[in-house]
Amino acid sequence: MFAIIMAGGSGTRLWPLSRRRTPKQLLNLTGETSLLQQTVSRLGALVKPQDVYVITSQAHVRATREQLPALPEDNVFGEPLARSTAVAAGLATVLARREPDEVALVLPADHFVADEEAFSAALREAARIAERGYLVTLGVVPTHAATGYGYIKAGERLHPSTPSALVERFVEKPDAATARRFADDGGYLWNAGIFVWRSYVFGQAIARYQPELTEALDAIAALQRTPGWMSDVRDVLEPLPAITIDVGIAEPASQEGRMAVVPLDAGWSDIGSWSALLEALSAKSGSDMVGSGQHLDRDSQRILVHGGDRLVVTIGLADVIIVDTPDALLVCDRERAEEIKPVLDEISRKVGDHYL
């Protein structure tokens, strides 16, 4: 068994801390180590460091290797251009050169998990199912009616004694009313973007549902790995559209009964926004006020303050996000934290890219 960690995200919704040069997976947001380091660490119960591969952008290869000294340097791949998750997973599989019948764990680099034992148990169950020829995903048991996640509708159980089931269908991010209905129904799970499969089964799925990607991966596998060869990889990938695992592979596979889901109840969060980080850290600490850096507060509740050396004082606030960095300050209502991304477009137009 081996693991592929996808570390190509930029984490723009966690601006101003997450920037182009320091994306969120490289930041210490939920503890003393980065989200990437935590991801590798929680896989330690399942795979050895030499069996962990990370695919990231070429710009972040050096920083990634520095954060993961236990991994062989050659296990960190620099993706020559971004073409989304199916392409990244396929490219990493080709570059890793593992045995085709091995089980691969494919997961993002920037998630938070409170209960690592439950997480490992779910991956072990997914690996057992993957050995039977299924493509498998982990579906997070919802804690509330979230509109920021896609959903998985669980269908027929694979065995009466376990909650693992076939995937009936995938559902895009719902509106509030639909999310409440999903939460009440009990048969829907959040789509965490975590997958488990045998390498050859994944290859068969790509060939069936994304044949142009198969042609590209075959061409890359045939290339000679001489100095500068990644420019040839770039030329092969250039004509491809962005292809996600969810839409390009998982959805059509579920329609043919080839996709299974294992429920995950482990305090998971994708840390997709400052509000999500506040929620995750509040659950971890048991406090609804989360602060870092030099921070003093009086009578505030449900706030997140991420500061540094400068003293930040808060009085009587509720549901507020404050992020203080040397060159930018963010203050926003926690319910509107998702609006950061369009604001960055405005910053780029009016102020300049040096803040991004």
Phi, psi and omega in degrees: 000144177218168183235141172243119179255122180268115186236044183259359184288158180256339177062043185297335181286355175252024171294146010267005178284314179276124181232176179302321182276342180225075180293165193298331181295341180266001184260150175272085185262332186236012181176201183276349179237167183285165176301321177298312180298322178294322179298314179296318182298318183287347175275354185299335179282351186243321184222156178275160181306323181290350178257014178249129179238140179238129175247123184222180176286154181300330181292340185246011181298312183298312180297323179295315178297322179295325180283340185235065184294340180284341179277142171302140182304323182289352178275357175254114183259137175262111180287125185290337173199154185275127176225026176076185199288323181295319178293317180298315180294320178295317180296315180297323178297317178295315184291329182288333178056048178270169178294140186295337181268003178287149176275132178250134171262124184238118187209155178289160183270351196237033179258163177244136178226122181281317184254094186287332177294317178295323178297313179298319180298320179294320178293322177297317178297319179297322179295321178297320179290321179298327179297341178272001175103004179274152160275132188235144174231156172265131178246122185281130176293119186295142174256347178197174182278081184277138176257356184267000181240150165285163183237157175239126175268115179283138180252228183293135179292145179287330177207140183302335185273353181231154179279354180297142188212166169291151174276122177282317177190161172257145182234133178294169180307125186271168170281176187298317182295318179293321178298320178295321179294319177298317181296321180289328184295317179088349181261008182248144180233152175287142177274110184270352180071028179248128187228152178221133180195160167288144184302318183289330177292319175298317178298320177296321180293319177299315181298324182283318188257337182221066186300329179293329176290321176302315179300318181294316181293323176297320179294321179293320180298332182274351182289148173279131184274068178265165179307132180082009186292342180293341174292328175291322176299318179300317180298324179290320184281337187309315184286347184287144170282166173292129183231118178271153175298318184303304186279319188280332185237305189294316182297309178295327178295322180294327179292340179254012177072024184255001185246131178240159180228138175248120179297141180236121176234087189218022181066046184275145170211143176274001181047049184278354180199169176297325178296319178295323178294317177301316180297315181294315182288329176295317178295324181290319186266342184079010179239143180269009175237122183242124180225150174217160184076201179278102186218130173236142182223151171223115170064033174260161179211147180054052177234154173237126176238118177245102184239191180224232182283333181285135180290129175244124180245129179237139182223121171064030180267158176214135175057052182232143174249129177230122179231115185250120175236167183304329185241001180204145179234128177248129172228121181208158171294134184298333180287347181246017182297335179292346183279002182298319185303310177295332177295326179296326176298320179292320177300317180299319182289318191262331186244320180128156185287350183291348175269355187263000000 
